Amino acid sequence: MFGSSQRGAVAYANVGAETGVMSASPHKLVVMLFEGAMLHVTLAIQHMKAGSVAQKGKAISRAIAFIETGLRASLNKEVGGEIALNLDALYAYMSKQLLAANIKNQTEILEEVYRLLSELKGAWEAIGADGGKPLQVKPPPVTVIDPLAPRQSRLVKA
């Protein structure tokens, strides 16, 4: 009459995810992108082992979407320099590997991509929510010179 309880649970989870995204910091959003990609790679492995070809393809497509339209699209190559370029190449490699895993039906390739995502996520989390901002260094105190104050002579006494 009111639909399946599974649909209700999925709708509730979607609301929770949307709320999390809207209230998340940019740092947390990147963590969530890694988690989403990793979840779909895990689902692809499960579907591949179960022989569910359509579900496997759907999970791999979603993992690629997280990588391409989330992680890779968020790179700022102008500001990020060499690190951003290396990450771009790594994300491209992961997407290519996901396609290869789908075609070859090899879980080993999916497991490799999962490991790469997990390592990157760990590194991103280690940076912390402050974005790896440099330490705040206090400038040396400024010495105010009073031009009318008596000064010591700089002449050396013999």
Contacts in CASP RR format, 6 or more apart in sequence:
PFRMAT RR
TARGET T0000
AUTHOR 0000-0000-0000
METHOD contacts of the structure
MODEL  1
MFGSSQRGAVAYANVGAETGVMSASPHKLVVMLFEGAMLHVTLAIQHMKA
GSVAQKGKAISRAIAFIETGLRASLNKEVGGEIALNLDALYAYMSKQLLA
ANIKNQTEILEEVYRLLSELKGAWEAIGADGGKPLQVKPPPVTVIDPLAP
RQSRLVKA
20 32 0 8 1.000
21 29 0 8 1.000
21 32 0 8 1.000
24 32 0 8 1.000
25 129 0 8 1.000
27 124 0 8 1.000
27 127 0 8 1.000
27 128 0 8 1.000
27 129 0 8 1.000
27 130 0 8 1.000
27 131 0 8 1.000
28 129 0 8 1.000
30 71 0 8 1.000
30 74 0 8 1.000
30 124 0 8 1.000
31 121 0 8 1.000
31 124 0 8 1.000
31 125 0 8 1.000
33 66 0 8 1.000
33 70 0 8 1.000
33 71 0 8 1.000
33 74 0 8 1.000
34 71 0 8 1.000
34 117 0 8 1.000
34 118 0 8 1.000
34 120 0 8 1.000
34 121 0 8 1.000
34 124 0 8 1.000
35 121 0 8 1.000
36 63 0 8 1.000
36 66 0 8 1.000
37 63 0 8 1.000
37 66 0 8 1.000
37 67 0 8 1.000
37 71 0 8 1.000
37 117 0 8 1.000
38 114 0 8 1.000
38 117 0 8 1.000
38 118 0 8 1.000
38 121 0 8 1.000
40 59 0 8 1.000
40 60 0 8 1.000
40 62 0 8 1.000
40 63 0 8 1.000
40 66 0 8 1.000
41 59 0 8 1.000
41 60 0 8 1.000
41 63 0 8 1.000
41 98 0 8 1.000
41 110 0 8 1.000
41 113 0 8 1.000
41 114 0 8 1.000
41 117 0 8 1.000
42 114 0 8 1.000
43 55 0 8 1.000
43 59 0 8 1.000
44 56 0 8 1.000
44 57 0 8 1.000
44 59 0 8 1.000
44 60 0 8 1.000
44 63 0 8 1.000
44 98 0 8 1.000
44 101 0 8 1.000
44 102 0 8 1.000
44 110 0 8 1.000
45 107 0 8 1.000
45 110 0 8 1.000
45 111 0 8 1.000
45 114 0 8 1.000
47 53 0 8 1.000
47 55 0 8 1.000
47 56 0 8 1.000
47 57 0 8 1.000
47 59 0 8 1.000
48 56 0 8 1.000
48 101 0 8 1.000
48 105 0 8 1.000
48 107 0 8 1.000
48 110 0 8 1.000
49 107 0 8 1.000
56 102 0 8 1.000
57 102 0 8 1.000
60 98 0 8 1.000
60 99 0 8 1.000
60 101 0 8 1.000
60 102 0 8 1.000
60 110 0 8 1.000
63 98 0 8 1.000
63 113 0 8 1.000
64 95 0 8 1.000
64 98 0 8 1.000
64 99 0 8 1.000
67 91 0 8 1.000
67 94 0 8 1.000
67 95 0 8 1.000
67 98 0 8 1.000
68 91 0 8 1.000
68 95 0 8 1.000
71 87 0 8 1.000
71 91 0 8 1.000
72 87 0 8 1.000
72 88 0 8 1.000
72 91 0 8 1.000
72 92 0 8 1.000
72 95 0 8 1.000
75 84 0 8 1.000
75 87 0 8 1.000
75 88 0 8 1.000
75 91 0 8 1.000
76 84 0 8 1.000
77 84 0 8 1.000
77 85 0 8 1.000
77 88 0 8 1.000
87 120 0 8 1.000
90 116 0 8 1.000
90 120 0 8 1.000
94 113 0 8 1.000
94 116 0 8 1.000
94 117 0 8 1.000
97 109 0 8 1.000
97 112 0 8 1.000
97 113 0 8 1.000
98 109 0 8 1.000
98 110 0 8 1.000
98 113 0 8 1.000
100 106 0 8 1.000
100 109 0 8 1.000
101 107 0 8 1.000
101 109 0 8 1.000
101 110 0 8 1.000
101 113 0 8 1.000
END
